[in-house]
Amino acid sequence: MKKILFFAIMVILLSAGGFAQEKVVTQTDPVKQEQQPQQTQQTEPTAQPADQTPQEKPVQPEETELGKVYIPRDFVHADKDYIKGNYYLSLFEKDGSPWFKVFNNKKELLFEELAVVKPYQGKAKKAKLRVRKEFLKDFEYYRVLVIKPDSHVLAYFLVKQKEVPTPPPAPAEEEKKETEETKEE
């Protein structure tokens, strides 16, 4: 009895599956669609003629706002000096490469800078986007590091070096040199 009931259920399921497949075939069969043109017109009143191509919207590059970054020293970019202070950074892709946009406090674009990318080899691939800021050795560059799950994206700002004036020679040294010269003569 159980075998017969199981067999009957299987036959019903298989026939229902075959019916669904038949519907799919009839919908995609061009011969049957030509025979029923009225139904096609009723189901697709918004279809465009084949001559017109749908207008594609231009793809906007995805931009990631990194927020406000405080650069603690004056820096130089493209032979232009910038003062220390708060700058807004965003990260975007241009020609397949990551770039940084740097804005002032009024959110006016100052410049764009190509980013340096290093592949991430660690285990934590599910990490969120993080931003780290630090000086490099000898305070020559200020680095902004964006940690993404698959890579590290870096921006470098050349810190303007403070000009240290050379002190004038001490008068005592000049007198010693003069006395040494007179002794030699």
Backbone torsions as a table, in degrees:
resi	resn	phi	psi	omega
1	MET	NA	-44.3	179.6
2	LYS	-65.8	-35.8	179.9
3	LYS	-66.1	-40.2	-179.9
4	ILE	-66.5	-43.5	179.1
5	LEU	-63.4	-43.5	178.2
6	PHE	-62.6	-43.5	178.8
7	PHE	-63.0	-40.4	-179.8
8	ALA	-65.7	-40.7	178.9
9	ILE	-65.4	-41.9	179.0
10	MET	-63.2	-40.8	178.9
11	VAL	-64.1	-41.8	-180.0
12	ILE	-64.9	-44.8	179.8
13	LEU	-64.4	-41.7	179.7
14	LEU	-67.0	-39.6	179.6
15	SER	-69.3	-35.4	177.0
16	ALA	-67.1	-39.1	176.4
17	GLY	-64.7	-40.0	177.8
18	GLY	-66.5	-36.0	178.3
19	PHE	-66.0	-41.4	178.6
20	ALA	-65.3	-38.0	178.1
21	GLN	-66.9	-36.9	179.7
22	GLU	-64.7	-38.3	178.7
23	LYS	-63.1	-42.1	-179.9
24	VAL	-63.0	-42.0	-179.5
25	VAL	-65.2	-41.6	-178.6
26	THR	-69.2	-31.1	179.8
27	GLN	-72.3	-33.3	-177.6
28	THR	-94.8	-5.1	-178.4
29	ASP	-78.5	115.0	-176.7
30	PRO	-68.5	-27.5	-179.6
31	VAL	-66.1	-44.7	-179.4
32	LYS	-71.4	-29.4	177.8
33	GLN	-69.1	-34.9	177.4
34	GLU	-67.5	-32.1	179.8
35	GLN	-71.9	-25.7	-178.2
36	GLN	-120.6	67.3	-177.0
37	PRO	-71.4	-27.8	-178.2
38	GLN	-66.8	-39.5	-179.9
39	GLN	-67.1	-38.0	-179.8
40	THR	-65.4	-40.8	180.0
41	GLN	-66.2	-34.4	-179.1
42	GLN	-73.8	-35.6	-177.1
43	THR	-82.2	-23.0	-178.3
44	GLU	-126.6	64.8	-179.8
45	PRO	-73.5	-20.5	-176.8
46	THR	-96.3	8.5	-178.2
47	ALA	-68.0	139.4	179.6
48	GLN	-88.3	149.3	175.1
49	PRO	-62.6	158.6	-176.4
50	ALA	-67.5	-22.5	-179.0
51	ASP	-69.0	-32.7	-176.9
52	GLN	-87.2	136.1	174.5
53	THR	-104.8	139.4	179.8
54	PRO	-64.8	138.7	-179.9
55	GLN	-75.2	128.3	179.9
56	GLU	-92.6	134.9	177.4
57	LYS	-78.3	139.5	178.1
58	PRO	-65.1	137.1	-177.7
59	VAL	-78.8	122.4	177.8
60	GLN	-81.7	135.1	177.5
61	PRO	-65.9	136.6	-179.7
62	GLU	-74.1	127.9	-176.5
63	GLU	-117.7	129.6	179.7
64	THR	-104.1	117.5	178.4
65	GLU	-75.9	123.7	179.1
66	LEU	-96.5	-11.2	176.6
67	GLY	90.5	-164.2	-176.3
68	LYS	-83.9	133.5	178.5
69	VAL	-125.0	128.8	178.0
70	TYR	-93.8	119.8	176.3
71	ILE	-100.5	114.4	-168.1
72	PRO	-77.5	-5.4	178.5
73	ARG	-137.8	159.5	174.6
74	ASP	-61.0	146.3	179.9
75	PHE	-138.7	167.5	-176.0
76	VAL	-121.8	136.9	173.4
77	HIS	-142.7	124.5	178.6
78	ALA	52.3	48.5	178.9
79	ASP	59.3	23.7	176.3
80	LYS	-121.1	133.6	-178.2
81	ASP	-87.9	139.2	175.8
82	TYR	-125.0	143.9	-178.5
83	ILE	-84.6	159.9	176.8
84	LYS	-66.7	153.6	179.2
85	GLY	150.4	-163.9	-178.0
86	ASN	-88.8	135.3	175.8
87	TYR	-135.2	147.5	177.7
88	TYR	-99.6	134.2	-179.1
89	LEU	-118.4	146.0	170.7
90	SER	-139.8	154.4	-176.7
91	LEU	-117.8	130.6	178.7
92	PHE	-146.4	169.5	179.4
93	GLU	-107.4	135.5	179.1
94	LYS	-137.3	121.7	-178.4
95	ASP	56.4	35.0	177.5
96	GLY	81.0	3.9	179.7
97	SER	-120.4	145.3	177.8
98	PRO	-76.3	142.0	179.5
99	TRP	-133.3	153.1	173.4
100	PHE	-106.0	140.9	169.3
101	LYS	-108.5	134.0	179.9
102	VAL	-115.4	125.8	-178.7
103	PHE	-117.6	154.7	174.2
104	ASN	-86.3	-171.3	-177.6
105	ASN	-64.6	-25.8	179.4
106	LYS	-87.5	8.1	-179.1
107	LYS	62.0	33.5	173.0
108	GLU	-92.8	135.1	-177.9
109	LEU	-67.7	124.6	177.3
110	LEU	-94.3	-50.4	179.4
111	PHE	-164.5	166.3	174.2
112	GLU	-116.4	143.0	-176.8
113	GLU	-133.7	132.9	176.7
114	LEU	-67.6	135.9	-177.6
115	ALA	-91.8	156.4	174.0
116	VAL	-100.4	131.5	-176.9
117	VAL	-116.5	131.3	174.2
118	LYS	-122.5	126.6	178.2
119	PRO	-63.0	144.4	-179.3
120	TYR	-93.2	126.0	-176.4
121	GLN	-106.3	4.9	-174.8
122	GLY	-78.0	180.0	-177.4
123	LYS	-86.6	-30.0	-174.3
124	ALA	-80.4	83.8	-179.1
125	LYS	-86.5	-6.8	-178.3
126	LYS	-100.8	14.6	-177.9
127	ALA	-68.9	148.3	177.5
128	LYS	-81.0	170.7	177.5
129	LEU	-68.1	125.6	179.4
130	ARG	-129.9	153.4	179.7
131	VAL	-123.8	129.4	175.7
132	ARG	-123.8	144.9	179.9
133	LYS	-128.5	138.3	-178.2
134	GLU	-164.9	157.8	171.7
135	PHE	-86.4	146.1	172.7
136	LEU	-89.0	173.6	-177.7
137	LYS	-52.4	140.2	179.6
138	ASP	66.5	13.1	176.7
139	PHE	53.7	33.8	-179.8
140	GLU	-84.5	-35.5	-179.8
141	TYR	-128.9	146.7	170.8
142	TYR	-106.9	125.8	-173.3
143	ARG	-112.1	136.7	171.7
144	VAL	-112.5	118.8	-176.7
145	LEU	-109.7	122.1	176.2
146	VAL	-106.4	116.6	-178.0
147	ILE	-96.3	114.6	176.8
148	LYS	-107.5	164.5	-179.0
149	PRO	-59.7	-30.0	-176.1
150	ASP	-111.8	-9.3	-177.4
151	SER	-159.6	166.6	172.3
152	HIS	-111.2	128.6	-179.8
153	VAL	-113.1	127.4	-172.0
154	LEU	-122.3	142.9	171.7
155	ALA	-124.4	137.5	-179.1
156	TYR	-118.5	133.8	176.2
157	PHE	-117.0	121.5	-179.8
158	LEU	-73.8	114.5	-177.1
159	VAL	-76.7	134.6	179.0
160	LYS	-74.1	122.2	-177.9
161	GLN	-77.0	139.8	177.2
162	LYS	-73.5	130.4	179.3
163	GLU	-81.2	119.6	179.7
164	VAL	-95.5	116.8	-180.0
165	PRO	-68.9	142.2	178.4
166	THR	-78.0	128.3	-177.5
167	PRO	-70.7	146.9	177.3
168	PRO	-67.0	151.2	-178.1
169	PRO	-63.1	144.5	-178.7
170	ALA	-68.4	143.7	-179.4
171	PRO	-65.3	-27.3	180.0
172	ALA	-65.1	-37.5	-179.9
173	GLU	-66.7	-38.1	179.1
174	GLU	-64.3	-40.6	-179.7
175	GLU	-65.8	-39.2	178.7
176	LYS	-62.8	-41.5	-179.1
177	LYS	-65.0	-40.0	-179.8
178	GLU	-66.6	-40.5	179.2
179	THR	-67.7	-35.7	177.7
180	GLU	-67.2	-38.4	179.8
181	GLU	-67.2	-39.4	-179.4
182	THR	-70.0	-34.3	178.9
183	LYS	-67.3	-38.1	-178.2
184	GLU	-66.9	-30.3	-178.2
185	GLU	-76.9	NA	NA
